[in-house]
Amino acid sequence: MTINIKLSLRKVSCLYGGFVLLPLSIAVLTYCLFRFDLPPLLEWMWHQPPIKLSSNFDWLVYNAADGLWAFALMSFLVLMCRDDSKLTRRVYYAAGAVLMVALEVLQGSLLPGTFDSMDLLAILLGAGAAWFILSRCLIR
């Protein structure tokens, strides 16, 4: 049985900032600083050459950003529907998870990009961590 606790506007704002905006900002910064193939919008905004890292950090350059995007999306969903019924929350969480996985799996066939199983792992870990931290630890 879960107990709904009304959160103040300040606490909700801090949760959105820390669990949605911060991971998104770190993911964008990771793309801008280290990726040679930026998405068109970031390419238009960012004009600095990327920093070349050792191949030991390929996971940071190519996979961590996907995990951060997934963490931010799942955090947004958890925070957005925190006061909804259990069924509604489950539908939103499932829809978000299916969307994230589908966007990765369809890369290379229907969507531009390259499917990478490590990206899929990062997405699942990021989304799972956000769901666990927010719905099981912070928001009851």
C-alpha positions in Angstrom: 0.0 0.0 0.0 1.4 3.3 -1.0 0.8 6.6 0.8 0.5 9.7 -1.3 2.3 12.6 0.3 1.6 16.1 -1.1 4.8 17.7 -2.1 5.4 21.4 -2.0 6.0 23.3 -5.2 9.5 24.0 -4.2 10.3 20.3 -3.6 8.6 19.3 -6.9 10.7 22.0 -8.7 13.9 20.6 -7.1 12.9 17.1 -8.1 12.3 18.1 -11.7 15.5 20.1 -11.8 17.6 17.3 -10.3 16.0 14.3 -12.0 15.0 15.6 -15.4 16.8 18.8 -16.3 20.2 17.9 -14.8 20.5 14.5 -16.6 19.3 16.0 -19.9 21.9 18.8 -19.5 24.7 16.3 -18.8 23.6 14.2 -21.8 23.6 17.2 -24.1 27.0 18.4 -22.8 28.4 14.8 -23.3 27.2 14.9 -26.9 28.6 18.4 -27.5 32.0 17.8 -25.9 32.8 14.3 -27.1 30.8 13.3 -30.2 32.0 13.8 -33.7 28.5 13.2 -35.2 26.2 15.6 -33.5 22.4 15.6 -34.2 21.5 18.5 -36.5 20.1 20.8 -33.8 23.2 20.4 -31.6 25.4 20.8 -34.6 23.7 24.1 -35.4 24.2 25.4 -31.8 27.6 24.0 -31.0 30.7 25.0 -33.0 33.6 23.7 -30.9 35.6 20.7 -32.0 35.0 17.5 -29.9 37.5 16.4 -27.3 39.1 13.0 -28.2 39.0 10.5 -25.4 40.8 7.2 -25.1 38.8 4.2 -26.4 38.4 3.2 -22.7 35.8 5.9 -22.5 33.7 4.9 -25.4 30.8 3.9 -23.0 30.8 7.6 -21.8 30.7 9.0 -25.3 28.3 6.6 -26.9 26.1 4.9 -24.2 26.0 7.1 -21.1 23.9 9.8 -22.9 21.2 7.3 -23.8 21.0 6.2 -20.2 20.7 9.8 -19.1 17.9 10.5 -21.6 16.1 7.4 -20.3 16.6 8.4 -16.7 15.2 11.9 -17.4 12.2 10.6 -19.3 11.3 8.0 -16.7 11.8 10.6 -13.9 9.5 13.0 -15.7 6.8 10.3 -16.0 7.2 9.3 -12.4 6.9 12.9 -11.2 4.2 13.8 -13.6 1.8 11.1 -12.6 2.7 10.7 -9.0 -0.8 11.5 -7.8 -2.6 9.3 -10.5 -4.1 5.9 -9.9 -1.8 2.9 -9.8 -3.2 1.7 -13.2 -2.5 5.1 -14.8 1.0 5.2 -13.5 1.7 1.7 -14.8 0.4 2.6 -18.2 2.6 5.7 -18.4 5.7 3.8 -17.2 5.1 1.0 -19.7 4.5 3.4 -22.5 7.7 5.3 -21.7 9.7 2.1 -21.5 8.3 0.8 -24.8 9.0 4.2 -26.5 12.6 4.3 -25.3 13.3 0.7 -26.3 11.5 1.0 -29.7 13.4 4.2 -30.5 16.7 2.2 -30.0 15.6 -1.0 -31.7 14.2 0.7 -34.8 17.5 2.6 -35.4 19.0 1.5 -38.7 15.8 0.1 -40.1 13.0 2.7 -39.8 14.9 5.4 -37.9 18.2 7.0 -38.6 21.0 5.8 -36.4 22.7 2.5 -35.5 21.2 0.0 -33.1 23.6 -0.8 -30.2 22.9 -3.4 -27.5 24.9 -1.4 -25.0 22.6 1.6 -25.7 19.7 -0.7 -24.9 21.3 -1.7 -21.7 22.0 1.9 -20.8 18.4 2.8 -21.5 17.1 0.0 -19.4 19.5 0.8 -16.5 18.7 4.6 -16.7 14.9 4.1 -16.8 15.0 1.4 -14.1 17.2 3.6 -11.8 14.9 6.6 -12.2 11.8 4.5 -11.5 13.4 2.8 -8.4 14.9 6.0 -6.9 11.8 8.1 -7.4 8.8 5.8 -7.0 10.3 3.5 -4.4 12.6 5.8 -2.3 11.6 9.4 -2.7 8.0 9.5 -3.6 5.8 7.1 -1.7 
